[in-house]
């Protein structure tokens, strides 16, 4: 899998999850826990950088 394809898949996944959470009115309730997904995305970015580096 190429790095650009991986980036597009992650961006689409985040957009879908945020859209679903917004439609269910859960974003306001989960605002205190937004640091957790950011931390997960950080580690996914670290993994992608290691896996796709040349």
CORFENCOR-V7427 format. One record per pair of residues at least 6 apart in sequence whose C-alpha atoms are under 7 Angstrom apart, sorted by the first residue. I is the first residue (numbers start at 1). J is the second residue. Records with the same first field share a line. If there is no record, write none. Layout:
I = J + J
This chain:
3 = 52
21 = 27
